Amino acid sequence: MTTFVALLRAVNVSGRNRIPMAELRRALGGSGLAGAETYLQSGNVVVDAEGDDPATHAAKLCEVIEREFGHDVPVLVLKAAELAHIAAANPFVVPGADQKSLHVTLLEDSASEAAFGGLDLPAQGHEQAVLAGRVVYLHLPYGYGRTRLNNAYFERALKTSATTRNWRTVLALVEMSGAGM
């Protein structure tokens, strides 16, 4: 069994795409995804499954969500070890950093440094964004709710699906998955 972290995009936001996490855990248990644990109500799931292909498990999660809840939501699945690596590589984690200003945007597909470097990032003030493959590390001193460096921007600019998590959530998911840093 391999441990995976699934990130559901745009669930339980402003009353849209409502998916009760207890019901999601129950539904996943009957689909071959074992030991489902959720974090918060915003679509963060840790599961164990046979095989090591995240795309296969993302498709299975999408199928369960569509069947059980009637929602077609993007799901990004990572191996727990990959999320731990992403967390350990955050260039903005330095002594004295305000962790509330740190976020991680995960892309469905990798973006090239050339494509990312060619973007006219609409950063405000001291906002920063650093690309590492399919991860955009964000330093947002004014918060995610006030930035233009959001999922919609990266999806349009890089032509791929994106989902963002705050740093506290990333660390919690790494801990829940047992991957450590």
N, CA, C and O of each residue as an XYZ file, in Angstrom:
724
protein
N       0.837     -1.183      0.000
C       0.000      0.000      0.000
C       0.884      1.250      0.000
O       1.914      1.311      0.672
N       0.455      2.214     -0.757
C       1.136      3.501     -0.839
C       0.205      4.559     -0.271
O      -1.008      4.502     -0.471
N       0.778      5.525      0.437
C      -0.024      6.618      0.982
C      -0.021      7.778     -0.003
O       1.022      8.180     -0.518
N      -1.213      8.302     -0.250
C      -1.411      9.414     -1.179
C      -2.127     10.558     -0.473
O      -2.851     10.358      0.502
N      -1.904     11.762     -0.990
C      -2.627     12.942     -0.532
C      -3.414     13.462     -1.726
O      -2.853     13.732     -2.787
N      -4.719     13.596     -1.537
C      -5.602     14.092     -2.597
C      -6.074     15.486     -2.231
O      -6.503     15.740     -1.105
N      -5.987     16.381     -3.197
C      -6.405     17.766     -3.019
C      -7.555     18.044     -3.979
O      -7.374     18.080     -5.196
N      -8.727     18.237     -3.414
C      -9.917     18.504     -4.217
C      -9.998     20.011     -4.447
O      -9.768     20.802     -3.532
N     -10.321     20.388     -5.656
C     -10.365     21.812     -6.019
C     -11.779     22.337     -5.876
O     -12.722     21.766     -6.423
N     -11.920     23.425     -5.140
C     -13.172     24.182     -5.043
C     -14.347     23.399     -4.472
O     -15.437     23.398     -5.044
N     -14.123     22.734     -3.344
C     -15.249     22.084     -2.662
C     -15.546     22.841     -1.376
O     -14.652     23.407     -0.746
N     -16.817     22.840     -1.001
C     -17.277     23.483      0.232
C     -16.857     24.951      0.321
O     -16.535     25.449      1.399
N     -16.863     25.629     -0.812
C     -16.521     27.048     -0.863
C     -17.793     27.828     -1.159
O     -18.426     27.623     -2.195
N     -18.164     28.712     -0.259
C     -19.359     29.554     -0.428
C     -20.600     28.725     -0.753
O     -21.433     29.139     -1.559
N     -20.721     27.568     -0.134
C     -21.893     26.727     -0.333
C     -21.915     25.950     -1.635
O     -22.888     25.250     -1.915
N     -20.870     26.057     -2.433
C     -20.808     25.349     -3.715
C     -20.051     24.039     -3.562
O     -19.174     23.900     -2.709
N     -20.416     23.077     -4.414
C     -19.753     21.763     -4.429
C     -19.648     21.181     -3.017
O     -18.573     20.773     -2.577
N     -20.766     21.153     -2.331
C     -20.796     20.683     -0.951
C     -20.521     19.180     -0.893
O     -21.209     18.372     -1.515
N     -19.491     18.841     -0.123
C     -19.126     17.449      0.111
C     -18.799     17.299      1.593
O     -17.725     17.714      2.030
N     -19.697     16.720      2.365
C     -19.386     16.477      3.778
C     -18.218     15.494      3.893
O     -18.256     14.411      3.308
N     -17.209     15.862      4.629
C     -16.001     15.046      4.701
C     -16.263     13.670      5.318
O     -15.641     12.693      4.902
N     -17.155     13.568      6.287
C     -17.469     12.253      6.871
C     -18.074     11.339      5.811
O     -17.747     10.154      5.748
N     -18.949     11.886      4.983
C     -19.552     11.081      3.915
C     -18.521     10.724      2.846
O     -18.567      9.633      2.279
N     -17.592     11.639      2.571
C     -16.529     11.337      1.605
C     -15.657     10.202      2.121
O     -15.324      9.290      1.365
N     -15.284     10.243      3.394
C     -14.466      9.160      3.972
C     -15.182      7.818      3.832
O     -14.569      6.819      3.456
N     -16.470      7.800      4.133
C     -17.259      6.564      4.015
C     -17.269      6.075      2.571
O     -17.039      4.893      2.319
N     -17.528      6.958      1.632
C     -17.603      6.587      0.215
C     -16.260      6.064     -0.296
O     -16.222      5.113     -1.077
N     -15.178      6.672      0.135
C     -13.854      6.233     -0.319
C     -13.494      4.866      0.247
O     -12.812      4.077     -0.406
N     -13.955      4.588      1.467
C     -13.679      3.293      2.082
C     -14.225      2.139      1.266
O     -13.651      1.050      1.274
N     -15.315      2.359      0.567
C     -15.906      1.305     -0.242
C     -15.378      1.251     -1.658
O     -15.891      0.489     -2.478
N     -14.358      2.047     -1.965
C     -13.862      2.105     -3.342
C     -12.434      1.599     -3.507
O     -11.832      1.776     -4.566
N     -11.889      0.973     -2.470
C     -10.523      0.472     -2.570
C      -9.473      1.462     -2.105
O      -8.276      1.185     -2.182
N      -9.912      2.609     -1.625
C      -8.989      3.598     -1.068
C      -9.138      3.509      0.449
O     -10.139      3.955      1.010
N      -8.146      2.935      1.095
C      -8.262      2.569      2.507
C      -7.830      3.691      3.438
O      -7.033      4.556      3.076
N      -8.378      3.652      4.644
C      -7.936      4.535      5.724
C      -8.087      6.010      5.423
O      -7.261      6.810      5.863
N      -9.111      6.392      4.691
C      -9.278      7.799      4.310
C      -9.394      8.679      5.544
O     -10.215      8.432      6.427
N      -8.559      9.710      5.589
C      -8.610     10.736      6.621
C      -8.734     12.070      5.910
O      -8.138     12.271      4.852
N      -9.503     12.980      6.485
C      -9.650     14.302      5.876
C      -9.119     15.357      6.831
O      -9.070     15.162      8.045
N      -8.725     16.476      6.249
C      -8.253     17.614      7.031
C      -9.078     18.821      6.622
O      -9.124     19.195      5.450
N      -9.717     19.414      7.590
C     -10.609     20.549      7.381
C     -11.755     20.152      6.448
O     -11.926     18.974      6.133
N     -12.512     21.108      6.023
C     -13.657     20.848      5.149
C     -13.375     21.248      3.707
O     -14.283     21.276      2.877
N     -12.126     21.554      3.413
C     -11.805     22.124      2.104
C     -11.230     21.128      1.107
O     -10.601     21.530      0.129
N     -11.435     19.836      1.340
C     -11.043     18.855      0.335
C      -9.610     18.400      0.395
O      -8.916     18.393     -0.621
N      -9.155     18.020      1.568
C      -7.813     17.470      1.755
C      -7.979     16.063      2.300
O      -8.545     15.873      3.376
N      -7.484     15.070      1.556
C      -7.713     13.681      1.923
C      -6.394     12.915      1.874
O      -5.611     13.063      0.935
N      -6.160     12.101      2.889
C      -5.019     11.187      2.916
C      -5.597      9.784      2.835
O      -6.467      9.421      3.627
N      -5.113      8.985      1.873
C      -5.605      7.618      1.685
C      -4.440      6.676      1.408
O      -3.362      7.097      0.991
N      -4.683      5.398      1.650
C      -3.746      4.347      1.274
C      -4.383      3.571      0.135
O      -5.591      3.334      0.132
N      -3.559      3.176     -0.837
C      -4.093      2.442     -1.987
C      -3.013      1.560     -2.583
O      -1.818      1.813     -2.432
N      -3.468      0.514     -3.268
C      -2.556     -0.353     -4.020
C      -2.079      0.404     -5.250
O      -2.786      1.264     -5.778
N      -0.881      0.079     -5.697
C      -0.335      0.733     -6.886
C       0.296      2.056     -6.535
O       0.138      2.564     -5.425
N       1.019      2.613     -7.501
C       1.722      3.860     -7.195
C       1.471      4.958     -8.226
O       2.272      5.886     -8.341
N       0.377      4.866     -8.973
C       0.079      5.870     -9.990
C      -0.940      6.877     -9.462
O      -2.121      6.548     -9.349
N      -0.510      8.092     -9.137
C      -1.437      9.097     -8.625
C      -2.595      9.390     -9.584
O      -3.711      9.641     -9.128
N      -2.362      9.365    -10.877
C      -3.420      9.674    -11.848
C      -4.560      8.650    -11.772
O      -5.730      9.010    -11.907
N      -4.218      7.385    -11.558
C      -5.238      6.346    -11.418
C      -6.123      6.632    -10.215
O      -7.345      6.498    -10.288
N      -5.508      7.024     -9.116
C      -6.267      7.293     -7.897
C      -7.048      8.602     -8.006
O      -8.130      8.721     -7.430
N      -6.521      9.575     -8.730
C      -7.271     10.817     -8.961
C      -8.540     10.513     -9.750
O      -9.606     11.044     -9.436
N      -8.436      9.663    -10.772
C      -9.605      9.293    -11.569
C     -10.633      8.565    -10.707
O     -11.836      8.796    -10.833
N     -10.151      7.681     -9.827
C     -11.068      6.952     -8.950
C     -11.776      7.917     -7.998
O     -12.982      7.796     -7.781
N     -11.046      8.863     -7.436
C     -11.649      9.854     -6.548
C     -12.698     10.680     -7.286
O     -13.786     10.917     -6.761
N     -12.378     11.117     -8.493
C     -13.336     11.892     -9.299
C     -14.608     11.079     -9.539
O     -15.718     11.603     -9.446
N     -14.434      9.810     -9.846
C     -15.579      8.918    -10.093
C     -16.457      8.796     -8.848
O     -17.682      8.876     -8.944
N     -15.845      8.604     -7.693
C     -16.595      8.470     -6.443
C     -17.331      9.775     -6.138
O     -18.501      9.747     -5.758
N     -16.671     10.898     -6.297
C     -17.287     12.197     -6.002
C     -18.458     12.464     -6.944
O     -19.500     12.959     -6.517
N     -18.289     12.139     -8.208
C     -19.375     12.331     -9.177
C     -20.565     11.429     -8.830
O     -21.712     11.876     -8.817
N     -20.280     10.175     -8.555
C     -21.343      9.208     -8.272
C     -22.064      9.519     -6.955
O     -23.294      9.505     -6.906
N     -21.311      9.797     -5.899
C     -21.885      9.958     -4.570
C     -22.431     11.355     -4.283
O     -23.386     11.512     -3.523
N     -21.809     12.382     -4.905
C     -22.176     13.755     -4.553
C     -22.642     14.587     -5.743
O     -23.129     15.704     -5.571
N     -22.494     14.042     -6.948
C     -22.955     14.743     -8.138
C     -22.106     15.932     -8.539
O     -22.586     16.823     -9.239
N     -20.849     15.963     -8.108
C     -19.966     17.077     -8.435
C     -18.818     16.614     -9.328
O     -18.241     15.547     -9.119
N     -18.504     17.422    -10.308
C     -17.346     17.189    -11.167
C     -16.275     18.182    -10.736
O     -16.240     19.314    -11.218
N     -15.399     17.754     -9.823
C     -14.364     18.650     -9.315
C     -12.985     18.100     -9.665
O     -12.759     16.891     -9.619
N     -12.075     18.989    -10.012
C     -10.697     18.531    -10.251
C     -10.087     17.980     -8.962
O     -10.307     18.517     -7.876
N      -9.328     16.914     -9.101
C      -8.650     16.290     -7.968
C      -7.189     16.085     -8.354
O      -6.890     15.483     -9.386
N      -6.297     16.581     -7.531
C      -4.867     16.393     -7.738
C      -4.385     15.430     -6.664
O      -4.598     15.667     -5.475
N      -3.739     14.345     -7.075
C      -3.247     13.344     -6.124
C      -1.726     13.288     -6.211
O      -1.142     13.257     -7.294
N      -1.105     13.277     -5.033
C       0.353     13.177     -4.917
C       0.688     12.020     -3.987
O      -0.083     11.705     -3.081
N       1.817     11.398     -4.205
C       2.310     10.467     -3.205
C       2.680     11.288     -1.980
O       3.149     12.420     -2.099
N       2.467     10.715     -0.810
C       2.775     11.422      0.431
C       4.234     11.859      0.468
O       4.548     12.950      0.944
N       5.116     11.015     -0.028
C       6.542     11.357     -0.037
C       6.816     12.565     -0.935
O       7.700     13.369     -0.638
N       6.064     12.694     -2.028
C       6.236     13.851     -2.908
C       5.810     15.137     -2.190
O       6.475     16.166     -2.309
N       4.708     15.077     -1.449
C       4.278     16.259     -0.710
C       5.305     16.624      0.360
O       5.566     17.805      0.586
N       5.881     15.638      1.010
C       6.922     15.910      2.009
C       8.125     16.582      1.354
O       8.712     17.501      1.925
N       8.489     16.130      0.172
C       9.598     16.744     -0.564
C       9.257     18.198     -0.925
O      10.095     19.088     -0.786
N       8.037     18.427     -1.384
C       7.593     19.779     -1.723
C       7.699     20.685     -0.501
O       8.184     21.812     -0.595
N       7.243     20.184      0.645
C       7.302     20.980      1.874
C       8.740     21.285      2.275
O       9.049     22.405      2.682
N       9.607     20.304      2.163
C      11.004     20.490      2.558
C      11.750     21.452      1.637
O      12.751     22.043      2.042
N      11.277     21.614      0.411
C      11.986     22.433     -0.571
C      11.476     23.879     -0.647
O      11.944     24.643     -1.492
N      10.545     24.264      0.201
C       9.983     25.616      0.120
C      11.072     26.659      0.367
O      11.635     26.720      1.460
N      11.375     27.486     -0.651
C      12.458     28.461     -0.492
C      12.118     29.613      0.452
O      13.006     30.368      0.849
N      10.850     29.753      0.812
C      10.440     30.850      1.681
C      10.431     30.472      3.161
O      10.168     31.317      4.016
N      10.716     29.211      3.463
C      10.794     28.789      4.861
C      12.201     29.112      5.346
O      13.157     28.373      5.109
N      12.286     30.218      6.018
C      13.563     30.692      6.569
C      13.291     31.129      8.010
O      12.147     31.413      8.367
N      14.334     31.183      8.835
C      14.113     31.631     10.216
C      13.422     33.002     10.230
O      13.819     33.932      9.528
N      12.395     33.086     11.040
C      11.660     34.342     11.172
C      10.555     34.558     10.158
O       9.845     35.561     10.220
N      10.398     33.621      9.216
C       9.346     33.776      8.202
C       7.977     33.656      8.852
O       7.775     32.820      9.733
N       7.042     34.484      8.422
C       5.662     34.412      8.892
C       4.967     33.313      8.100
O       4.665     33.491      6.920
N       4.714     32.180      8.744
C       4.140     31.040      8.034
C       2.752     31.330      7.484
O       2.314     30.655      6.552
N       2.049     32.312      8.031
C       0.724     32.658      7.521
C       0.806     33.255      6.113
O      -0.195     33.296      5.397
N       1.981     33.711      5.720
C       2.131     34.313      4.390
C       2.572     33.299      3.337
O       2.739     33.656      2.170
N       2.762     32.043      3.732
C       3.276     31.030      2.809
C       2.147     30.163      2.272
O       1.264     29.728      3.012
N       2.199     29.921      0.958
C       1.216     29.084      0.272
C       1.932     28.269     -0.793
O       3.028     28.620     -1.229
N       1.304     27.187     -1.202
C       1.850     26.331     -2.244
C       0.744     26.086     -3.271
O      -0.325     25.576     -2.936
N       1.015     26.455     -4.524
C       0.090     26.161     -5.616
C       0.632     24.952     -6.349
O       1.768     24.957     -6.822
N      -0.187     23.913     -6.441
C       0.209     22.688     -7.136
C      -0.461     22.669     -8.492
O      -1.671     22.866     -8.602
N       0.326     22.433     -9.516
C      -0.150     22.416    -10.890
C      -0.378     20.983    -11.350
O       0.356     20.074    -10.962
N      -1.382     20.789    -12.166
C      -1.643     19.463    -12.732
C      -0.461     19.007    -13.589
O      -0.051     17.848    -13.529
N       0.077     19.926    -14.382
C       1.216     19.629    -15.260
C       2.371     20.560    -14.920
O       2.157     21.679    -14.455
N       3.585     20.098    -15.150
C       4.755     20.935    -14.919
C       4.753     22.114    -15.869
O       4.283     22.025    -17.003
N       5.286     23.215    -15.383
C       5.471     24.399    -16.212
C       6.972     24.596    -16.402
O       7.759     24.360    -15.486
N       7.350     25.019    -17.571
C       8.775     25.234    -17.814
C       9.215     26.547    -17.174
O       8.425     27.475    -17.005
N      10.488     26.597    -16.825
C      11.053     27.837    -16.271
C      10.892     28.976    -17.271
O      10.650     30.119    -16.882
N      11.028     28.662    -18.567
C      10.894     29.704    -19.597
C       9.465     30.250    -19.630
O       9.265     31.461    -19.715
N       8.476     29.361    -19.563
C       7.079     29.809    -19.574
C       6.775     30.626    -18.325
O       6.123     31.667    -18.406
N       7.240     30.165    -17.184
C       6.979     30.871    -15.938
C       7.724     32.206    -15.911
O       7.174     33.228    -15.500
N       8.987     32.182    -16.357
C       9.789     33.403    -16.381
C       9.227     34.454    -17.326
O       9.463     35.647    -17.137
N       8.486     34.024    -18.338
C       7.894     34.948    -19.298
C       6.588     35.559    -18.833
O       6.034     36.424    -19.511
N       6.083     35.117    -17.672
C       4.825     35.659    -17.158
C       5.036     37.060    -16.601
O       6.083     37.371    -16.032
N       4.035     37.884    -16.775
C       4.019     39.189    -16.128
C       3.212     38.990    -14.849
O       2.007     39.238    -14.810
N       3.906     38.536    -13.804
C       3.218     38.207    -12.560
C       2.577     39.458    -11.964
O       3.243     40.479    -11.786
N       1.293     39.376    -11.661
C       0.610     40.540    -11.098
C       0.831     40.659     -9.589
O      -0.115     40.875     -8.831
N       2.077     40.518     -9.166
C       2.389     40.555     -7.743
C       2.217     41.969     -7.192
O       2.498     42.963     -7.862
N       1.750     42.020     -5.962
C       1.543     43.289     -5.277
C       2.545     43.412     -4.139
O       2.813     42.435     -3.441
N       3.094     44.592     -3.949
C       3.985     44.820     -2.810
C       5.135     43.848     -2.776
O       5.909     43.752     -3.728
N       5.245     43.131     -1.684
C       6.360     42.213     -1.477
C       6.012     40.771     -1.809
O       6.692     39.857     -1.344
N       4.970     40.544     -2.602
C       4.602     39.179     -2.981
C       5.688     38.573     -3.863
O       6.321     39.263     -4.663
N       5.886     37.268     -3.697
C       6.874     36.548     -4.487
C       6.314     35.199     -4.898
O       5.496     34.604     -4.197
N       6.776     34.725     -6.064
C       6.392     33.405     -6.561
C       7.621     32.742     -7.161
O       8.361     33.359     -7.927
N       7.832     31.478     -6.805
C       8.963     30.704     -7.310
C       8.425     29.384     -7.840
O       7.672     28.693     -7.154
N       8.815     29.037     -9.066
C       8.391     27.785     -9.691
C       9.417     26.694     -9.452
O      10.623     26.926     -9.537
N       8.921     25.492     -9.149
C       9.765     24.302     -9.056
C       8.967     23.152     -9.676
O       8.233     22.456     -8.975
N       9.110     22.956    -10.985
C       8.393     21.887    -11.682
C       6.912     22.164    -11.754
O       6.468     23.041    -12.495
N       6.144     21.412    -10.981
C       4.692     21.630    -10.977
C       4.204     22.267     -9.682
O       3.040     22.132     -9.305
N       5.112     22.957     -9.014
C       4.803     23.628     -7.758
C       5.184     25.105     -7.875
O       6.269     25.444     -8.348
N       4.268     25.978     -7.433
C       4.578     27.399     -7.326
C       4.542     27.724     -5.837
O       3.496     27.647     -5.193
N       5.703     28.088     -5.307
C       5.791     28.506     -3.917
C       5.445     29.992     -3.866
O       5.962     30.786     -4.652
N       4.574     30.356     -2.943
C       4.118     31.740     -2.849
C       4.439     32.326     -1.480
O       4.261     31.684     -0.445
N       4.916     33.560     -1.510
C       5.051     34.360     -0.296
C       4.101     35.524     -0.485
O       4.325     36.385     -1.335
N       3.030     35.551      0.314
C       1.947     36.524      0.144
C       1.713     37.254      1.467
O       0.851     36.852      2.248
N       2.466     38.313      1.725
C       2.346     38.997      3.014
C       0.973     39.608      3.279
O       0.644     39.881      4.433
N       0.169     39.828      2.250
C      -1.172     40.404      2.436
C      -2.247     39.320      2.442
O      -3.433     39.628      2.564
N      -1.847     38.061      2.312
C      -2.777     36.947      2.356
C      -3.235     36.492      0.982
O      -3.143     37.226     -0.002
N      -3.731     35.260      0.941
C      -4.182     34.670     -0.318
C      -5.463     35.329     -0.819
O      -5.674     35.429     -2.028
N      -6.299     35.768      0.075
C      -7.560     36.390     -0.318
C      -7.401     37.724     -1.029
O      -8.331     38.191     -1.686
N      -6.240     38.336     -0.904
C      -6.022     39.654     -1.509
C      -5.074     39.626     -2.704
O      -4.851     40.658     -3.337
N      -4.519     38.467     -3.019
C      -3.546     38.398     -4.111
C      -4.232     38.147     -5.449
O      -5.345     37.626     -5.520
N      -3.527     38.537     -6.502
C      -3.963     38.164     -7.847
C      -3.201     36.937     -8.327
O      -3.455     36.434     -9.422
N      -2.265     36.453     -7.510
C      -1.512     35.230     -7.816
C      -2.309     34.038     -7.286
O      -1.878     33.347     -6.363
N      -3.462     33.815     -7.878
C      -4.366     32.778     -7.392
C      -4.501     31.660     -8.426
O      -3.869     31.694     -9.482
N      -5.331     30.672     -8.103
C      -5.512     29.532     -9.001
C      -5.932     29.976    -10.397
O      -5.372     29.511    -11.390
N      -6.905     30.862    -10.478
C      -7.407     31.307    -11.781
C      -6.290     31.927    -12.609
O      -6.190     31.667    -13.808
N      -5.456     32.740    -11.986
C      -4.348     33.366    -12.725
C      -3.403     32.303    -13.274
O      -3.088     32.313    -14.464
N      -2.948     31.389    -12.423
C      -1.987     30.385    -12.880
C      -2.600     29.439    -13.907
O      -1.912     28.998    -14.828
N      -3.884     29.123    -13.759
C      -4.536     28.254    -14.744
C      -4.582     28.923    -16.115
O      -4.304     28.285    -17.131
N      -4.928     30.192    -16.142
C      -4.956     30.920    -17.429
C      -3.547     31.071    -18.009
O      -3.320     30.817    -19.191
N      -2.627     31.482    -17.173
C      -1.281     31.812    -17.652
C      -0.478     30.578    -18.050
O       0.293     30.624    -19.008
N      -0.653     29.479    -17.325
C       0.167     28.287    -17.569
C      -0.602     27.156    -18.246
O      -0.030     26.102    -18.526
N      -1.884     27.362    -18.510
C      -2.723     26.389    -19.239
C      -2.748     25.017    -18.576
O      -2.592     23.989    -19.234
N      -2.950     25.023    -17.254
C      -3.069     23.774    -16.507
C      -3.902     24.020    -15.253
O      -3.985     25.151    -14.773
N      -4.511     22.979    -14.729
C      -5.281     23.108    -13.486
C      -4.339     23.395    -12.327
O      -3.181     22.979    -12.324
N      -4.867     24.117    -11.338
C      -4.071     24.468    -10.166
C      -4.943     24.409     -8.922
O      -6.152     24.632     -8.983
N      -4.311     24.106     -7.795
C      -4.988     24.193     -6.505
C      -3.964     24.657     -5.483
O      -2.801     24.255     -5.529
N      -4.396     25.494     -4.572
C      -3.483     26.111     -3.613
C      -3.851     25.717     -2.194
O      -5.026     25.597     -1.849
N      -2.817     25.516     -1.375
C      -3.008     25.245      0.043
C      -2.110     26.176      0.845
O      -1.000     26.504      0.425
N      -2.605     26.594      2.002
C      -1.756     27.405      2.869
C      -0.717     26.508      3.531
O      -0.844     25.283      3.526
N       0.297     27.123      4.093
C       1.427     26.377      4.622
C       1.014     25.474      5.783
O       1.504     24.349      5.890
N       0.130     25.945      6.643
C      -0.322     25.129      7.773
C      -0.973     23.847      7.270
O      -0.748     22.776      7.833
N      -1.772     23.946      6.221
C      -2.427     22.769      5.660
C      -1.406     21.813      5.057
O      -1.507     20.601      5.245
N      -0.429     22.344      4.339
C       0.624     21.492      3.756
C       1.320     20.703      4.858
O       1.489     19.489      4.746
N       1.722     21.391      5.918
C       2.425     20.715      7.018
C       1.520     19.683      7.702
O       1.980     18.598      8.058
N       0.257     20.010      7.883
C      -0.681     19.061      8.504
C      -0.833     17.821      7.653
O      -0.865     16.712      8.186
N      -0.927     17.980      6.337
C      -1.079     16.832      5.443
C       0.179     15.962      5.428
O       0.095     14.736      5.364
N       1.325     16.597      5.485
C       2.573     15.818      5.562
C       2.574     14.992      6.843
O       2.915     13.810      6.824
N       2.194     15.613      7.950
C       2.160     14.890      9.229
C       1.122     13.767      9.201
O       1.406     12.645      9.618
N      -0.083     14.074      8.708
C      -1.143     13.053      8.650
C      -0.734     11.856      7.808
O      -1.083     10.718      8.118
N       0.009     12.121      6.740
C       0.389     11.048      5.816
C       1.550     10.212      6.334
O       1.855      9.153      5.786
N       2.193     10.689      7.388
C       3.313      9.950      7.962
C       4.577     10.035      7.142
O       5.518      9.276      7.373
N       4.615     10.962      6.172
C       5.785     11.060      5.286
C       6.937     11.793      5.949
O       8.088     11.580      5.565
N       6.674     12.647      6.931
C       7.734     13.388      7.618
C       8.498     14.294      6.688
O       8.315     14.257      5.471
N       9.355     15.107      7.266
C      10.173     16.025      6.431
C      11.633     15.851      6.749
O      12.478     16.526      6.159
